[in-house]
Amino acid sequence: MTDTIAKTSAPLLSVTEAAAEEVKKLLANEPGTSGLRLEVKGGGCSGMSYGLGFDNPRENDNIVETQGIKVFVDPKSAIYLKGTLLDFQGGLEGKGFAIKNPQAKGSCGCGQSFSV
């Protein structure tokens, strides 16, 4: 008899309630788009940077539907974003989206770029 171990993999992306609510508010002012695109691009102080913008799904996109919103991630970006948490924070130091990526090994001082 062989034992099998169920493998559970981390979701591609999680979104906090605060981030979902902010996306919904902003998306209402973006006619012709149906969700948020999160991508990883080359560049920045640490080698890679995040991109956020409103868009529609493209061929081969991973589509994460959660809390009433859709997040589109292209296949190349998905490699670097697995397990990432998208949050929205507000406070004395300003407000904005915060990306918490467990694969990032380092980031620059401004938090806009990272390395793996």
FIROVO-750060 format. One record per residue (C-alpha): residue number from 1; residue in three letters; z, x, y. Coordinates in Angstrom, 3 decimals. Each point is the difference from the previous one (the first is absolute). Example, Ala and Ser with C-alpha at 12.3 -4.5 7.8 and 13.67 -1.06 7.14 Angstrom:
BEGIN
1 | ALA | 7.800 | 12.300 | -4.500
2 | SER | -0.660 | 1.370 | 3.440
// end
This chain:
BEGIN
1 | MET | 0.000 | 0.000 | 0.000
2 | THR | -0.925 | 1.313 | 3.403
3 | ASP | 2.009 | -0.659 | 3.114
4 | THR | -1.899 | -0.702 | 3.162
5 | ILE | 1.390 | 0.481 | 3.431
6 | ALA | -1.249 | -2.384 | 2.641
7 | LYS | -1.321 | 1.928 | 2.943
8 | THR | 0.680 | -1.556 | 3.354
9 | SER | -1.835 | 1.342 | 2.949
10 | ALA | 1.013 | -0.302 | 3.606
11 | PRO | -1.917 | -2.564 | 1.987
12 | LEU | -2.691 | 1.405 | 2.230
13 | LEU | 1.689 | -1.284 | 3.127
14 | SER | 3.012 | -2.046 | 1.065
15 | VAL | 0.386 | -1.736 | 3.341
16 | THR | 3.300 | -0.936 | 1.636
17 | GLU | 0.520 | -3.448 | 1.447
18 | ALA | 0.125 | 1.481 | 3.514
19 | ALA | -3.374 | 1.724 | -0.476
20 | ALA | -1.589 | -3.138 | -1.465
21 | GLU | 1.170 | -2.114 | 2.941
22 | GLU | -1.369 | 2.520 | 2.506
23 | VAL | -3.345 | 0.162 | -1.830
24 | LYS | -0.230 | -3.808 | 0.084
25 | LYS | 0.676 | -0.052 | 3.761
26 | LEU | -2.544 | 2.716 | 0.747
27 | LEU | -2.612 | -1.333 | -2.428
28 | ALA | -0.013 | -3.323 | 1.866
29 | ASN | -1.548 | 1.891 | 2.954
30 | GLU | -2.666 | 1.721 | -2.117
31 | PRO | -2.735 | -2.589 | -0.676
32 | GLY | -2.423 | 0.823 | -2.786
33 | THR | 2.487 | 2.087 | -1.968
34 | SER | 2.026 | -1.091 | -2.993
35 | GLY | 2.561 | 2.755 | -0.539
36 | LEU | 1.360 | 3.444 | 0.706
37 | ARG | -1.713 | 3.186 | -1.145
38 | LEU | 2.231 | 2.952 | -0.880
39 | GLU | -1.814 | 3.252 | -0.624
40 | VAL | 0.540 | 3.712 | -0.328
41 | LYS | -2.261 | 2.342 | 1.938
42 | GLY | -0.259 | 3.751 | 0.156
43 | GLY | 1.441 | 1.547 | 3.138
44 | GLY | 3.201 | 0.158 | 1.960
45 | CYS | 2.542 | 2.797 | 0.229
46 | SER | 0.970 | -0.243 | -3.676
47 | GLY | -3.468 | -0.492 | -1.474
48 | MET | -0.237 | -3.766 | -0.524
49 | SER | 0.608 | -2.980 | 2.254
50 | TYR | 0.359 | -3.748 | -0.343
51 | GLY | -2.340 | -2.554 | 1.486
52 | LEU | 0.922 | -3.639 | 0.660
53 | GLY | -2.354 | -2.656 | 1.299
54 | PHE | -1.125 | -3.561 | -0.527
55 | ASP | -2.998 | -0.431 | -2.266
56 | ASN | -1.575 | -1.941 | -2.839
57 | PRO | -0.171 | 1.102 | -3.632
58 | ARG | -2.692 | 2.458 | -1.026
59 | GLU | -1.534 | 0.611 | -3.390
60 | ASN | 2.435 | 1.687 | -2.418
61 | ASP | 3.028 | -0.519 | 2.288
62 | ASN | 3.421 | -0.502 | -1.498
63 | ILE | 1.320 | -3.214 | 1.524
64 | VAL | 3.758 | -0.449 | 0.189
65 | GLU | 0.986 | -3.574 | 0.755
66 | THR | 3.657 | -0.379 | 0.903
67 | GLN | 2.132 | -2.145 | 2.292
68 | GLY | -3.017 | -1.895 | 1.290
69 | ILE | -2.072 | 3.027 | 1.013
70 | LYS | -2.729 | 2.145 | -1.551
71 | VAL | -0.053 | 3.789 | 0.155
72 | PHE | -3.263 | 1.782 | -0.859
73 | VAL | 0.086 | 3.539 | -1.425
74 | ASP | -3.117 | 1.948 | -1.006
75 | PRO | 0.090 | 1.786 | -3.383
76 | LYS | 0.312 | 3.522 | 1.448
77 | SER | 2.913 | -0.983 | 2.255
78 | ALA | 1.698 | -1.807 | -2.888
79 | ILE | 0.486 | 3.354 | -1.764
80 | TYR | 2.249 | 1.166 | 2.863
81 | LEU | 1.714 | -3.332 | 0.713
82 | LYS | 1.384 | -1.032 | -3.395
83 | GLY | 3.564 | -1.230 | 0.430
84 | THR | -0.187 | -0.075 | 3.815
85 | LEU | 2.123 | -2.391 | 2.066
86 | LEU | -1.427 | -1.428 | 3.233
87 | ASP | 2.772 | -0.954 | 2.421
88 | PHE | 0.219 | -1.065 | 3.625
89 | GLN | 2.826 | 1.325 | 2.115
90 | GLY | 1.112 | -0.786 | 3.506
91 | GLY | 2.694 | 1.656 | 2.038
92 | LEU | 0.902 | 2.226 | 2.894
93 | GLU | -2.473 | 2.657 | -1.103
94 | GLY | -2.863 | -2.489 | 0.038
95 | LYS | -1.465 | -2.254 | -2.582
96 | GLY | -2.811 | 0.276 | -2.442
97 | PHE | -1.069 | 0.195 | -3.601
98 | ALA | 1.730 | 2.565 | -2.192
99 | ILE | -1.611 | 1.278 | -3.189
100 | LYS | 2.420 | 1.278 | -2.629
101 | ASN | -2.060 | 1.879 | -2.551
102 | PRO | 1.842 | 1.448 | -3.011
103 | GLN | -2.937 | 2.361 | -0.676
104 | ALA | 0.254 | 1.706 | 3.393
105 | LYS | 1.539 | 3.446 | -0.442
106 | GLY | 0.155 | 0.702 | 3.709
107 | SER | -0.907 | -1.481 | 3.350
108 | CYS | -0.447 | 1.144 | 3.549
109 | GLY | 2.524 | -0.593 | 2.745
110 | CYS | -1.754 | -3.105 | 1.332
111 | GLY | -0.160 | -1.604 | -3.464
112 | GLN | -3.705 | -0.790 | 0.272
113 | SER | -1.205 | 2.502 | -2.581
114 | PHE | 1.206 | 1.198 | -3.382
115 | SER | -0.683 | 2.375 | -2.861
116 | VAL | 0.086 | -0.554 | -3.765
// end
